[in-house]
Amino acid sequence: MTPAQCRAARALLDLTQPALADAAQLGLSTIVDFERSRRAVSAEAAGAIFVAENGEGPGLRLRKLAPLASR
């Protein structure tokens, strides 16, 4: 998710930044910093792959990890 997508989703759901922070159990500064591109998206850094709409809806999957011997 990009900062712009986060702002758009909040707007569609009529959520304020404090309401999103509360619902996500995050600090308000985390939401503010993310929406201002001050924080990296940790989901992608952790190996998450966001899957686009493919007829069955969008989704998320995890990238396969390399075998330990080759890391």
C-alpha positions in Angstrom: 0.0 0.0 0.0 1.3 3.4 -0.9 0.8 6.6 1.2 -1.6 7.9 -1.5 -3.6 4.6 -1.3 -3.8 4.9 2.5 -5.1 8.5 2.3 -7.7 7.5 -0.4 -8.9 4.5 1.6 -9.3 6.7 4.7 -11.3 9.2 2.6 -13.5 6.4 1.2 -14.2 5.1 4.7 -14.5 8.6 6.2 -11.8 7.9 8.7 -9.6 10.5 10.4 -6.0 9.7 11.0 -6.6 9.3 14.7 -9.5 6.9 14.0 -7.4 4.8 11.7 -4.6 4.8 14.3 -7.0 3.6 17.0 -8.6 0.9 14.7 -5.2 -0.4 13.6 -3.8 -0.2 17.2 -0.9 2.1 16.0 0.4 5.4 17.2 -1.0 8.4 15.4 2.6 9.4 14.4 2.9 6.1 12.6 -0.1 6.9 10.4 1.0 10.5 9.9 4.6 9.6 9.0 3.4 6.8 6.6 1.0 9.1 4.8 3.9 11.7 4.5 6.2 9.0 3.1 8.4 9.2 6.2 8.1 5.4 6.9 8.8 2.5 4.7 6.2 -0.1 4.1 7.3 -3.0 6.3 4.9 -5.5 4.7 6.8 -5.5 1.4 10.1 -5.4 3.2 9.0 -8.6 5.1 8.2 -10.4 1.9 4.5 -9.6 1.4 3.3 -9.4 -2.2 0.1 -7.5 -2.9 -1.9 -9.2 -5.7 -4.0 -7.1 -8.0 -7.7 -7.9 -8.8 -7.7 -11.1 -10.9 -11.4 -12.0 -11.0 -11.5 -13.3 -7.5 -10.5 -10.1 -5.8 -7.3 -8.5 -4.6 -5.1 -10.3 -2.1 -1.8 -10.8 -0.4 0.7 -13.5 -0.4 4.2 -14.1 1.0 7.3 -14.3 -1.2 9.0 -17.7 -1.1 12.1 -17.6 1.0 15.4 -19.0 -0.5 16.7 -22.2 1.1 19.0 -21.5 4.1 22.1 -22.8 2.3 21.8 -20.1 -0.4 21.1 -17.1 1.8 
